[in-house]
Amino acid sequence: IGIKDGDVIGVLGFDTDFDSNSAEIWGPFLKEDKWDIATVMWNKMIEILPREIDLLTMFINKENKNCLRLADNLHFIKESEEIILRFERFYTDKLQDIPIVELSSDYYRDMQLLHDKVFPNTYYSGNKIIERLNDHRKVFVDKKDNKLMGYIYVEVNPAFGEGSIEFFAVDEPQRGKGIGNKLLTMALKWLFSFDSVDGITLCVNSANKKALNLYKAVGFEQEYQLCYFTKEC
């Protein structure tokens, strides 16, 4: 925290992930005329950073010129640009009226194979997703002629009014047939069945035009754009 004459003029923090030995930087958040202390705050933060951390990451709003300049001065590497999309509760009336089809045990194996093929090195394997299923974690599917076309895995935390789309895949030969739209519709209908959920937010790589077009077709709207930076310690 930066303090001058008893007033808070800036905040800078980090969130550590010891599993990956990384830390996500939050900020700095500074008053417009106080950016001259940004480097001082940064150096103080580095002094208390755990020694196990060997990678720093930052997500910076593309309009935040001061933070972008700081990242450049600190020799961060720009990895990608991400677009933040949001679907608000009041859009649910525009969703297609389709049945919600939940994953059954008959299709566990097919779902596992599709997930592990599309997401081979991610944080949850197909088997782990199935182990996690409960009243607040669901997989919805589209199937035809006893064959799995695609799936979507979602989680909700009603106590905090939070819902998320974690994984979403359509079998490659079935893409371009409206299955993705159908799966997203199922997921959104279920997530908004919880009264505490007001909106769903997604982060999509700006280069993934197909995904962006699909989400927007369902009703997601762009909120802002982030630049993703990394730096080895």
C-alpha positions in Angstrom: 0.0 0.0 0.0 1.3 3.5 -0.9 0.4 6.1 1.7 1.1 9.9 1.6 -0.1 12.3 4.3 -2.3 9.6 5.8 -4.1 8.9 2.5 -3.9 5.7 0.5 -2.6 6.6 -3.0 -1.8 3.2 -4.4 -2.2 -0.6 -4.0 -0.2 -3.5 -5.4 -0.5 -7.2 -4.6 -0.1 -10.7 -5.8 -1.8 -14.1 -5.5 0.6 -17.1 -5.3 0.1 -20.5 -6.8 2.7 -22.8 -5.2 1.6 -25.8 -7.4 2.9 -23.9 -10.4 5.5 -21.7 -8.6 3.8 -18.7 -10.1 2.2 -15.4 -8.9 -0.5 -13.3 -10.5 0.1 -9.6 -10.0 -2.8 -7.4 -9.0 -2.3 -3.8 -9.9 -0.7 -1.5 -9.3 -3.8 0.6 -8.7 -2.6 4.2 -8.4 -4.1 7.7 -8.5 -3.4 9.2 -11.9 -0.9 11.7 -10.7 1.0 9.2 -8.4 2.4 6.8 -11.0 5.9 8.0 -10.2 5.9 5.6 -7.1 4.9 2.5 -9.2 8.5 1.3 -9.5 9.2 1.8 -5.8 6.1 -0.2 -4.8 7.1 -2.9 -7.3 10.5 -3.3 -5.8 9.1 -3.5 -2.3 6.7 -6.2 -3.5 9.5 -8.2 -5.0 11.3 -8.2 -1.7 8.5 -10.1 0.0 7.7 -12.4 -2.9 8.2 -16.0 -1.8 11.4 -17.5 -3.0 9.6 -20.5 -4.6 8.0 -18.2 -7.2 9.7 -18.3 -10.5 7.0 -16.9 -12.8 5.0 -13.7 -12.6 1.8 -13.1 -14.6 -0.2 -10.0 -15.3 -3.6 -9.4 -16.9 -3.8 -5.7 -17.9 -6.7 -3.9 -19.4 -5.8 -2.8 -22.9 -6.9 0.7 -22.1 -4.6 1.0 -19.1 -1.7 2.7 -20.6 0.2 3.3 -17.3 0.2 -0.5 -16.5 1.1 -1.4 -20.0 4.1 1.0 -19.9 5.1 -0.5 -16.5 5.0 -4.0 -17.9 7.2 -2.9 -20.8 9.7 -1.2 -18.5 9.9 -4.3 -16.3 10.6 -6.5 -19.4 7.4 -8.6 -19.2 6.6 -10.6 -22.3 3.2 -10.2 -23.9 1.8 -13.7 -24.5 -1.7 -13.0 -25.8 -4.8 -10.7 -25.8 -7.9 -12.0 -24.1 -11.5 -10.7 -24.5 -13.8 -10.7 -21.5 -17.4 -11.6 -22.4 -20.5 -11.5 -20.2 -24.0 -12.9 -20.4 -26.6 -11.2 -18.2 -29.6 -12.8 -16.6 -32.1 -10.7 -18.4 -30.9 -12.2 -21.7 -32.1 -15.7 -20.7 -35.6 -15.0 -22.3 -33.8 -15.0 -25.7 -32.3 -18.5 -25.2 -33.6 -21.3 -27.3 -36.3 -23.5 -25.7 -34.4 -26.8 -25.7 -34.3 -29.7 -23.1 -31.3 -29.9 -20.8 -29.6 -33.3 -21.2 -27.3 -34.3 -18.3 -24.4 -36.7 -18.7 -25.4 -40.3 -17.8 -23.1 -43.1 -16.8 -23.6 -44.7 -20.3 -21.6 -41.9 -21.8 -18.9 -41.4 -19.1 -16.2 -43.2 -21.2 -17.1 -41.2 -24.4 -17.0 -37.9 -22.5 -13.6 -38.8 -20.9 -12.1 -39.6 -24.3 -13.3 -36.4 -25.9 -12.2 -34.2 -23.0 -8.7 -35.8 -22.8 -8.3 -35.5 -26.5 -9.3 -31.8 -26.7 -7.7 -30.8 -23.4 -4.7 -33.2 -22.9 -2.8 -31.3 -20.3 -5.3 -29.3 -18.4 -6.1 -29.0 -14.7 -9.0 -31.6 -14.7 -8.9 -34.9 -16.6 -12.1 -36.3 -17.9 -12.1 -38.8 -15.1 -11.6 -36.0 -12.5 -14.5 -34.1 -13.9 -16.8 -37.1 -13.5 -15.5 -37.6 -9.9 -16.4 -34.0 -9.1 -20.0 -34.2 -10.4 -22.6 -33.2 -7.8 -25.6 -30.8 -7.4 -23.4 -27.8 -8.2 -21.1 -29.3 -10.8 -22.7 -30.7 -14.0 -21.9 -32.0 -17.4 -24.5 -31.5 -20.1 -24.3 -33.3 -23.5 -25.6 -33.5 -27.0 -26.0 -37.0 -28.4 -27.4 -38.6 -31.6 -27.9 -42.3 -32.5 -26.3 -43.3 -29.2 -23.1 -41.3 -30.0 -21.8 -38.3 -28.0 -21.6 -35.2 -30.1 -20.2 -32.8 -27.5 -20.3 -31.9 -23.8 -20.0 -28.8 -21.5 -18.9 -28.8 -17.9 -20.1 -26.1 -15.6 -19.9 -25.2 -11.9 -22.0 -22.9 -9.7 -21.5 -21.5 -6.2 -24.9 -20.2 -5.2 -23.7 -18.8 -1.9 -21.5 -16.3 -3.8 -23.7 -15.9 -6.9 -21.0 -17.3 -9.1 -21.2 -19.6 -12.1 -18.6 -20.7 -14.6 -18.2 -22.6 -17.8 -15.1 -24.7 -17.2 -14.8 -27.0 -20.3 -16.6 -27.2 -23.5 -15.9 -29.4 -26.6 -17.6 -30.7 -29.7 -16.3 -33.8 -31.5 -14.4 -32.5 -34.5 -16.5 -34.2 -37.3 -19.7 -32.7 -35.7 -18.5 -29.1 -35.5 -20.4 -26.4 -37.5 -23.7 -28.0 -36.9 -25.1 -25.9 -34.1 -24.1 -28.3 -31.3 -22.0 -25.7 -29.5 -24.9 -23.3 -29.5 -27.1 -26.0 -28.0 -24.6 -26.9 -25.3 -24.1 -23.3 -24.3 -27.8 -22.8 -24.1 -28.2 -25.9 -21.8 -25.4 -24.6 -19.5 -26.8 -21.1 -19.3 -30.3 -22.3 -18.5 -29.0 -24.4 -15.7 -26.7 -21.8 -14.3 -29.4 -19.2 -14.2 -31.8 -21.6 -12.5 -30.0 -20.4 -9.3 -31.5 -17.1 -8.3 -28.3 -15.7 -6.9 -26.5 -15.8 -10.3 -26.8 -12.5 -12.1 -24.3 -13.0 -14.9 -21.7 -15.3 -16.4 -18.3 -14.1 -17.4 -15.8 -15.7 -19.9 -12.3 -15.1 -21.0 -11.6 -15.9 -24.6 -8.4 -15.5 -26.6 -8.9 -12.7 -29.1 -7.4 -14.9 -31.9 -10.1 -17.5 -31.4 -12.7 -16.0 -33.8 -14.9 -19.1 -34.0 -15.3 -19.2 -30.2 -16.0 -15.5 -30.0 -18.6 -15.7 -32.7 -20.3 -18.6 -31.0 -20.5 -17.0 -27.6 -21.8 -13.7 -29.1 -24.4 -15.6 -31.2 -25.8 -17.1 -27.9 -25.9 -13.6 -26.3 -22.6 -12.9 -24.6 -21.4 -9.3 -25.0 -17.8 -8.0 -24.9 -16.9 -6.0 -21.8 -13.3 -5.3 -22.2 -10.0 -6.6 -23.5 -7.0 -7.8 -21.5 -3.3 -8.3 -22.4 -1.7 -11.3 -20.8 2.0 -10.8 -19.7 4.6 -13.2 -18.2 8.0 -12.7 -16.7 10.5 -15.2 -15.3 11.9 -14.3 -11.9 
